[in-house]
Amino acid sequence: MNIGILASGKGSNFEALVKAFREENRVLVKCLVSDQPGANVNTLADQYGIKKLLVSFDKDRTKLDDETKIADYLIAQGVEWVVLAGYMRILKKPMLSRFPNRILNIHPSLLPSFPGLNAVKQALDYGVKFTGCTVHYVNENIDQGKIIAQKVVPVLEEDTLDSLLLRVHQAEHALYPQVIRDLIKSEKHSSLCQKH
Protein backbone atom coordinates (compact mmCIF):
# COMPACT_ATOMS: atom_id res chain seq x y z
CA MET A 1 0.00 0.00 0.00
CA ASN A 2 1.37 3.40 -1.00
CA ILE A 3 0.16 6.15 1.30
CA GLY A 4 0.36 9.92 1.08
CA ILE A 5 0.16 11.93 4.30
CA LEU A 6 -1.45 15.35 4.62
CA ALA A 7 -0.37 17.38 7.65
CA SER A 8 -0.33 20.97 8.91
CA GLY A 9 1.52 20.99 12.23
CA LYS A 10 4.21 19.47 14.43
CA GLY A 11 4.08 16.11 12.70
CA SER A 12 3.98 13.68 15.62
CA ASN A 13 1.52 11.36 13.84
CA PHE A 14 3.45 11.75 10.58
CA GLU A 15 6.66 10.69 12.35
CA ALA A 16 4.92 7.81 14.14
CA LEU A 17 3.64 6.47 10.81
CA VAL A 18 7.00 6.85 9.06
CA LYS A 19 8.76 5.04 11.92
CA ALA A 20 6.11 2.30 12.08
CA PHE A 21 6.38 1.50 8.37
CA ARG A 22 10.10 2.11 7.80
CA GLU A 23 11.02 -1.58 8.11
CA GLU A 24 7.89 -2.98 6.45
CA ASN A 25 7.38 -4.02 2.85
CA ARG A 26 3.61 -3.72 3.02
CA VAL A 27 3.28 0.05 3.52
CA LEU A 28 5.31 2.79 1.87
CA VAL A 29 4.97 6.46 2.82
CA LYS A 30 5.35 8.02 -0.63
CA CYS A 31 4.99 11.70 0.19
CA LEU A 32 3.84 14.49 2.46
CA VAL A 33 1.50 17.32 1.47
CA SER A 34 1.58 20.33 3.79
CA ASP A 35 -0.33 23.60 3.69
CA GLN A 36 1.97 25.29 6.24
CA PRO A 37 5.49 26.08 4.95
CA GLY A 38 6.80 26.80 8.46
CA ALA A 39 5.38 23.67 10.09
CA ASN A 40 7.73 21.23 11.82
CA VAL A 41 6.28 18.34 9.80
CA ASN A 42 8.19 19.65 6.74
CA THR A 43 11.49 19.40 8.63
CA LEU A 44 10.61 15.83 9.63
CA ALA A 45 9.87 14.93 6.00
CA ASP A 46 13.33 16.20 5.02
CA GLN A 47 14.97 14.25 7.86
CA TYR A 48 13.31 11.01 6.75
CA GLY A 49 13.87 11.61 3.03
CA ILE A 50 10.15 11.78 2.23
CA LYS A 51 9.12 13.79 -0.84
CA LYS A 52 6.90 16.74 -0.06
CA LEU A 53 4.55 19.19 -1.71
CA LEU A 54 3.86 22.56 -0.09
CA VAL A 55 0.54 24.11 -1.09
CA SER A 56 -0.01 27.75 -0.24
CA PHE A 57 -3.76 27.93 -1.01
CA ASP A 58 -3.18 31.20 -2.85
CA LYS A 59 -6.06 33.65 -2.45
CA ASP A 60 -6.00 34.41 -6.18
CA ARG A 61 -7.04 30.83 -6.98
CA THR A 62 -9.96 28.84 -5.71
CA LYS A 63 -9.39 26.24 -3.01
CA LEU A 64 -10.77 23.63 -5.40
CA ASP A 65 -7.90 24.36 -7.81
CA ASP A 66 -5.39 23.80 -5.03
CA GLU A 67 -7.10 20.61 -3.98
CA THR A 68 -7.06 19.35 -7.58
CA LYS A 69 -3.31 20.06 -7.61
CA ILE A 70 -2.91 17.96 -4.45
CA ALA A 71 -4.96 15.07 -5.88
CA ASP A 72 -2.96 15.16 -9.14
CA TYR A 73 0.32 15.13 -7.18
CA LEU A 74 -0.74 12.19 -5.01
CA ILE A 75 -1.83 10.16 -8.02
CA ALA A 76 1.42 10.96 -9.83
CA GLN A 77 3.30 9.64 -6.77
CA GLY A 78 1.38 6.34 -6.95
CA VAL A 79 -0.56 7.01 -3.74
CA GLU A 80 -3.41 4.56 -3.12
CA TRP A 81 -4.57 5.75 0.31
CA VAL A 82 -4.54 9.27 1.77
CA VAL A 83 -3.84 9.60 5.49
CA LEU A 84 -4.60 12.83 7.34
CA ALA A 85 -2.29 13.52 10.28
CA GLY A 86 -3.26 16.84 11.79
CA TYR A 87 -4.34 18.35 8.47
CA MET A 88 -6.40 21.41 9.31
CA ARG A 89 -8.44 21.78 6.14
CA ILE A 90 -11.78 20.28 5.14
CA LEU A 91 -11.42 18.12 2.04
CA LYS A 92 -13.71 18.78 -0.90
CA LYS A 93 -14.83 16.99 -4.05
CA PRO A 94 -11.49 17.00 -5.95
CA MET A 95 -9.94 14.79 -3.25
CA LEU A 96 -13.03 12.86 -2.14
CA SER A 97 -13.93 11.86 -5.72
CA ARG A 98 -10.36 10.80 -6.65
CA PHE A 99 -9.88 8.70 -3.49
CA PRO A 100 -13.36 7.36 -2.65
CA ASN A 101 -13.36 5.53 0.70
CA ARG A 102 -9.56 5.76 0.70
CA ILE A 103 -9.00 8.78 2.93
CA LEU A 104 -8.42 8.25 6.64
CA ASN A 105 -8.28 10.67 9.55
CA ILE A 106 -7.41 10.33 13.21
CA HIS A 107 -9.26 12.51 15.70
CA PRO A 108 -8.30 12.98 19.38
CA SER A 109 -11.63 11.98 20.92
CA LEU A 110 -14.05 9.09 20.99
CA LEU A 111 -16.30 10.28 18.17
CA PRO A 112 -19.10 11.22 17.92
CA SER A 113 -18.15 13.06 21.13
CA PHE A 114 -16.11 16.26 20.79
CA PRO A 115 -15.69 16.69 17.03
CA GLY A 116 -13.78 19.64 15.60
CA LEU A 117 -11.01 21.68 17.17
CA ASN A 118 -9.59 21.37 20.71
CA ALA A 119 -11.18 17.98 21.32
CA VAL A 120 -8.94 17.07 24.27
CA LYS A 121 -9.66 20.39 25.99
CA GLN A 122 -13.37 19.87 25.33
CA ALA A 123 -13.21 16.46 26.99
CA LEU A 124 -11.29 17.81 29.99
CA ASP A 125 -13.63 20.78 30.42
CA TYR A 126 -16.70 18.53 30.16
CA GLY A 127 -15.38 16.28 32.92
CA VAL A 128 -15.59 12.93 31.15
CA LYS A 129 -13.92 9.93 32.75
CA PHE A 130 -12.74 8.49 29.43
CA THR A 131 -11.66 9.96 26.13
CA GLY A 132 -9.33 8.61 23.45
CA CYS A 133 -8.89 8.68 19.69
CA THR A 134 -10.82 7.60 16.61
CA VAL A 135 -9.69 6.56 13.14
CA HIS A 136 -12.44 7.19 10.60
CA TYR A 137 -13.06 7.53 6.90
CA VAL A 138 -13.21 11.10 5.64
CA ASN A 139 -16.31 12.53 4.01
CA GLU A 140 -17.48 16.09 3.33
CA ASN A 141 -18.55 16.64 6.97
CA ILE A 142 -16.07 17.36 9.77
CA ASP A 143 -15.28 14.21 11.78
CA GLN A 144 -18.47 12.45 10.66
CA GLY A 145 -17.14 9.69 8.39
CA LYS A 146 -17.66 6.02 9.24
CA ILE A 147 -15.68 5.00 12.33
CA ILE A 148 -13.06 2.29 11.76
CA ALA A 149 -11.44 1.94 15.20
CA GLN A 150 -11.12 3.66 18.57
CA LYS A 151 -8.71 3.52 21.49
CA VAL A 152 -9.82 4.53 24.98
CA VAL A 153 -7.72 6.75 27.25
CA PRO A 154 -8.84 7.22 30.89
CA VAL A 155 -9.01 10.79 32.18
CA LEU A 156 -7.21 10.92 35.53
CA GLU A 157 -8.16 13.12 38.47
CA GLU A 158 -4.81 14.93 38.31
CA ASP A 159 -4.77 15.38 34.50
CA THR A 160 -3.84 18.71 32.98
CA LEU A 161 -4.39 19.51 29.33
CA ASP A 162 -0.72 18.70 28.61
CA SER A 163 -0.71 15.36 30.42
CA LEU A 164 -3.96 14.22 28.78
CA LEU A 165 -2.78 15.41 25.35
CA LEU A 166 0.39 13.38 25.77
CA ARG A 167 -1.51 10.16 26.52
CA VAL A 168 -4.03 10.72 23.72
CA HIS A 169 -1.13 11.25 21.29
CA GLN A 170 0.50 8.03 22.50
CA ALA A 171 -2.78 6.22 21.83
CA GLU A 172 -2.97 7.76 18.34
CA HIS A 173 0.59 6.69 17.53
CA ALA A 174 -0.28 3.08 18.43
CA LEU A 175 -3.72 2.93 16.82
CA TYR A 176 -3.14 4.61 13.43
CA PRO A 177 -0.42 2.27 12.06
CA GLN A 178 -2.38 -0.75 13.29
CA VAL A 179 -5.54 0.34 11.49
CA ILE A 180 -3.58 0.80 8.26
CA ARG A 181 -2.05 -2.68 8.61
CA ASP A 182 -5.51 -4.15 9.21
CA LEU A 183 -6.88 -2.40 6.11
CA ILE A 184 -4.12 -3.96 4.01
CA LYS A 185 -4.93 -7.42 5.36
CA SER A 186 -8.65 -7.01 4.67
CA GLU A 187 -7.95 -5.67 1.15
CA LYS A 188 -5.69 -8.63 0.35
CA HIS A 189 -8.27 -11.01 1.78
CA SER A 190 -11.12 -9.53 -0.29
CA SER A 191 -9.03 -9.52 -3.50
CA LEU A 192 -8.12 -13.19 -2.94
CA CYS A 193 -11.79 -14.04 -2.41
CA GLN A 194 -12.71 -12.26 -5.65
CA LYS A 195 -10.11 -14.30 -7.57
CA HIS A 196 -11.62 -17.55 -6.29
Buried (B, 14 or more C-beta within 10 A) or exposed (E): BBBBBBBBBBBBBBBBBBEBBEEEEEBBBBBBBBBBEEBBBBEBBEEBEBEBBEBEBEEEEEBEEBBBBBBEBBEEBEBBBBBBBBBEBEBBEBBBEBBEEBBBBBBBBBBEBBBEEEBBBBBBEEEBEEBBBBBBBBBEEEBBBEBBBBBEBEBEEEBEEEEBBBBBBBBBBEBBBEBBBEBBEEEEEEEEEEEE
